[in-house]
Amino acid sequence: MNGLLEAVLKAQADVGGSVILLSATLPMKQKQKLLDTYGLHTDPVENNSAYPLINWRGVNGAQRFDLLAHPEQLPPRFSIQPEPIYLADMLPDLTMLERMIAAANAGAQVCLICNLVDVAQVCYQRLKELNNTQVDIDLFHARFTLNDRREKENRVISDFGKNGERNVGRILVATQVVEQSLDVDFDWLITQHCPADLLFQRLGRLHRHHRKYRPAGFEIPVATILLPDGEGYGRHEHIYSNVRVMWRTQQHIEELNGASLFFPDAYRQWLDSIYDDAEMDEPEWVIKGMDKFESAECEKRFKARKVLQWAEEYSLQDNDETILAVTRDGEMSLPLLPYVQTSSGKQLLDGQVYEDLSHEQQYEALALNRVNVPFTWKRSFSEVVDEDGLLWLEGKQNQDGWIWQGNNIVITYTRDEGMTRVIPANPK
């Protein structure tokens, strides 16, 4: 994705356009790279620890602006108490799940953030099985239709937002979607380990709003960070493949040794050192993981250069197929369109029959009923992606929603859990 961003910046600079980039967690190294990509001047960004900090580059050279002369405008200083817990594959165990339910019973609003959708779904199911007191438990991730995701998001904001009801304990199991621009506030946050910049985004949802009352035991913000109990990050490396950044982030967490993490100081102190190119002693498994990561990044950059060259040499049509070809980075999602075949035509998840709709309504229905899944799922289907990049998947309606069964795989969709994929442990 950074390669695409750099190409856009260069194109904007070439035509004299302006660009504004906003980020609360941008390492200085990355900021320098983006400014260099835009061009005009190559003087380095001044090493400034101020936060917030604006850097810009134009025909008059490089400039910066901070709020040191306006201390009344600076963000308030606050601290968070990290609680590292080591678990196999960073999965919440029975003790952790029972702690979450007990906290909610005591009135706390709790959030568990998982790195993978299927992990979030499993944790949600286990919590519901353990929930003997009928604590409100919800699940929020990206593998819902747009209609259902909107409804989920509205409910999450209603329950955990600034004006949410705070005298009721609740649990939210979520993925990265909760760290992205949602104004929600939790009394206790549990998160699987992730890179520091994303960790800070997640921590920003802990004690986010000033409240006169917090449940007993949660008066100060405590973040429980689930770390691996051995070497490597397993499946999580499919999402966060920069093993060095993951390992350095873990080292910073462990070096706190029970001390608090202070913001906004940590933004500069952690991010610049974690993303620094300077070498340091690393375990062999980190070195091997970085070799694999850098090899993959090199291959991506090579492919990106070839695609950009191809795009410049040929006049390309502005359609979905071209966009997919130009932007593919090995991490594209596959848009699935689940349906049930009826005598009237293809019935979509929201109950509409596709053939009964006008041309304009069909486009809207496709957008509202598709579910984006990992592109690797495509290997499970014999169906072919259509000219719009959609994979139509005929299933059956059941009491919970929709189900499709293939060879050694079952895919379901419910409004409660979204789209799930189940592979039997002992397929026949």
N, C-alpha and C positions, 0 to 999 in steps of 0.2 A: 504493500500500500504506500509506503514512503516513496518508492520509485515513481508511482503515479503522481503523487503530490509534487515531487520535484519536477516532473515533466510539465505539470500544469503551471507551476511557478515560472519556469523558464519560458513557456509560451506566453504568459502574461507579460513578462518583462520584455520579450521580443516585440510585442505590439504596443508597449507603453502603458499597459494596464496596471492597476493597483490591486493589492491583495491584503486582506486583514486575516490573521490567524490568531485564534484565542485558545489558550490552554492554561490550566492551573498547575500542570505537572509536566512541563517541558524541560528536559535536561539541557544544559548549556551547549553540550556537544551537538545535539540535534538542532538547537536554535541556530548555531553557527552554520551548520550544513544547509539549512533552509535559506538563510540569508545569502550564503555563497551561491546557491542555486539561482536565486533571483538576479544575481549579477550586479553590475554597475560599479561596485567597489569590493575590494577583497580584504580590507583591513579587518582584523579580528574583533569579535565582540569583547568589550571590556569585561574582565572578570568581576562582576558585581553581585554581591550576595543579597542585595535588597529584594524585598518581596512585598507587593507585586512590582514588576519591572516591565517596562515597555521598551523594546528595541525596534528601530525602523531604519530603513536604508532607502535612499533616493538619490536624486541628482546632486544633492548637497552633502552627500556622504552619509556616514552612520551617525545616528543620534540615539539617545536613550532618555527615559524619563522615569523617575521613581517618586515616592511619596515621603522621602526623608525630611523634606522641608515642610511637610504637612502631616505631622504625627497624628493629628486628630482624625485623619482619613485612613490610617493604617488599620488592617484587619485585627481584631482582638486576638491576643495570645491565649492558647488553650493547650491542654495536655490530654493524652490518652494513655491508658495503662494496657499495654499488650500482654496477653496471656498465651504463650506458646504451649501447644499440646501436641505430642508426637503420636501419630496413629498410622496404621498400615494403609498405604495409598491415600493418606489424608482423609479417610472416610470417617464420619462421626460414628462412634461405637454406641453400644447400648447405654453406657454411663452418660455420654454427652446428650443423647436424645432424651433421656429421662431428666437430665438437668434442665433442658429447654422446656419441657412440659411443666416441671416444677416451678420454673421462673414465671411462665405464663400464668400458672395458677396463683402465683403470688402477686399478679397484676402487671408483670413486665411485658413490654412489647419487644419481641425477639425476632431477629432475622438471621437465617443461615444462608450464606452465599456460596454456591457451588460453581466450579469451573465448567462442568459439563451438564447438559440438559438431562441425560439419562441418569446421572448421579442425583440430581435434584429430584427427579421423579421417584427414584427408589427411596430417598430419605423422606420424602413426603408420604409415601405409602407406609413406611415403617412408623413414622410419627402418628399417623392415623390409627394404626394397629395398637399402639401403646397408649393412645389417648382415652383413658377411662373416664375422664372428667369433662369431656366434651369441650375442651379448649378450642377456640376458633383457629383453624390451620388453613393457610392458603398457599397456592403454588403459582409462581410467575416466571415465565421464561419466553423465549422468542419463537417456540415451535407451536404457535397457535395461529388460527386464521386472523386476519386483520380485525374483523368484527369482535371475535372473542378476546383478542389481545387488548383492544380498546376497553372492553368491559372489565377485564382483569386490572388494567392499569388504573381505571377510574376507582375501582374498589380498593386497590392498594393505597391510592392517595387519600381516599375517604377514611380508611382505617388508620393509616400511619402518617398522614400529612399534617400540615401545620394546624389545621382545624379538626383533626381527627379526635375521636373519643378516647381519652387517655386513661380512664378508670377501668378499662377492661383489658386483661392480658390476652395477647394474641401471638401467633407464630406465622412468619412468612418464610417460605423456602423459595429461593430465587437463584437466578444466574446473573451474569454480567449486566442484564437489562436494568437491574435496580441501581446500578452505579452510574447510569447514563442520564443525567439531567432530571431525575425524579426528586422532587422536594419532599422527602420522607424522613422520618426521625424514629430511631429505635433506642430502647433502653439498653439493650445488649446485642452485640453483633458477633456472630461466629462466621469466619470466612476460611475457605481453603486458601492455601498459600498461592501467591501470584506475584508478578513483578511489582516493584515498589511504587511506580507511578499509578498503577491500577489499584494497589492496596490503599494508597492515600485517597483515591476516589471513593473506595468502599468505606473507609473510615469516616469520610465526610458525611455519612448517613447516621452516625452515632452521636446522640445528644446534639442533633443539628439545631434544634430550636431551644430557646431559653424557656424553661418550665419551672414553676415554683415547687412542683412535687415530682419526685421520681420514686419508684417502689424501693422498699428496703433492700439494701444490698446492691443497688444500681444508682446510688447517688452520684458516683463518679463514673465517667465513661470507661468501660472495660471492653476490650476487643480480644476475643479468643481466636488465635490464628492456628489452624490445623497444619502441622508440618509432617513430612514423611519420617517414619521411624527407621529408615535406612538410606542407602545411597540412591540417587536418582529420583525423578518425579513421575515415572511411569506414563500413564495415559495423558497426564496433564501437559506433557511435552508436545502433544499434538496441537494444543492450544497456545502454549507459551514455550516456544522451541529454543529461545535464547537461554540455554542452561546456565551460562555465567551470570546473567542478570538475576535469574531465580536463586542461584546459590549465594550471590553477594547480598541479595535482599534478606535471605535467611540468616546470613552472618550478622547483618546489622540488627536483626531482631534479637538474636541470641546474645549479642554484645551488650544489649540493654540490661540484661541480667536482673530483670524485675523493676528497673527504673522506668519512669514515664517518658513518653515521646512527646516533645514540645513542638507545636506549630505556631507560626509558619516557618520557624527555623529549619525544620526537618526537610522541607521541600528542597532547599538548596543543598543542605549538608548530605542528605541521603542520595538524591537523584544524581548530582554531579559526580559523586564518588562511585556510585554503582554503575553508571554508564561510562565511566572514564576508561580510556584505552590503556592506561598504565597497567603493566603486568603485575601480578601478585601470585603468591604461592596458592596453587589450586590442586584439589585431589585429581587423580588420574581420570575418574569418571566424568568430571567437569570438563577436563581437557578434551576427552574423546567426544563428549556431547557438543562442545563448541566446534570441533572439527566438522562434525556432521551438520551443524547449523550453518557454519560459514560456507560449506560446500553447497548446501541448498540455496543459500542467499546468492552465491555467485551464479548458480544456474538460473535463478529467477532474474537477476540483472541482465544476464546474457539474452534470455528470452525477451525481456522487456525492450532491450535495445533493438532486437530484430523486429519486434512488433511495431515499435515506433518508426523504424526505418521503412517498414512495409506501409505503414499508415501515411507517411510523408510522400512515398513514391506513387501511391495509387489514390485515386479519388474514391473514397469509401462512402457507401450509403449509410444514412443515419437510421439504423434499425437495430433491433435487439440482438440479432445474430452477430453483427459487426461489433457492437458494444461488448458482448461476451468474449469475442475473439481478442479484442484490444486490451481488455481489463483482466483477463483470466490470470490468476496468480496461484493456482493450485488450492485456493481456499474458497472458491465460489460455492454458493449453495445451489441446491437443486429444487426448483419450485414444483411441488407435487400438487395435483388437483384431484382430490378424492371425490368420487361420485358413486351413485347407485343407479344402475340401468333400470328404467321403468318403461311402461308402455308408452308414456308421453315423451320420453327422452332421458337425458342425463340429469339426475337430480343431485344438486350440489349440497354441501354440508349445511347451508342455511335454509334448505328446503326448496329453493327455486329450481325450476327445470330449465336448463340452458337453452333448449330449442324454442321455448316459449318467449324468450326475451328479445327485445329489439337489438340491433347491432350495437348501439351505444350502451344499452343495459348489459349486454354480454361482456363488454370490456370491463365494466364496473364489477360484475359478478366474478370474473376471473381474478381481479385484484383482491376482492374481499374473501374469496374462498380458497385461495392457494395457501400452502404451508411450505415454508422453506426448510429443507433438511440438508444434512451434509451431502456433498456431491458423491461421496463414496457409496452412498446408498444405491446409486444407479446400477451397481453390479448385481443387485438383488432382483432387478426387474427385466423382463423380456420386452416390455413396452418401450416404444421409441419416443424420444422427445419431439414435440411438434415444432413448427416453424417459428413459434413465439418463445421457444425455450421451455415450454411446460410439459410435464409428464402426467398425462391423464391416467388415473389408477382406479379401475373399477373394483369396488368392494361390495359389501353387504351392510345393511342396516341392522343393528342389534339394539338391545334395550338401553345400552349406555351411549351409543353413538354410531360409529362406523368401524368396520373391520375388514382387513384384507389378509388372506393367507396364501403364502407361496411355498416354495421348497425350503423347509427348515427355517421359516421366518414368519412372524406374525406382526402386522402393523395395525394399530388401532388409533382412533381419534375420539376423544371425549372433550366436552367443554371444560371439564374440571382439570384434566391432566394434559390436554393437548395431544400431540402426536407422539406415540411411543412405538418402539421397535423391540420385539422380544425374539431372541434366538434361543431355542431350547438347549439346555445343557448337554443333552445326549440325543442329538438329531438322528433320526433313522435314515 
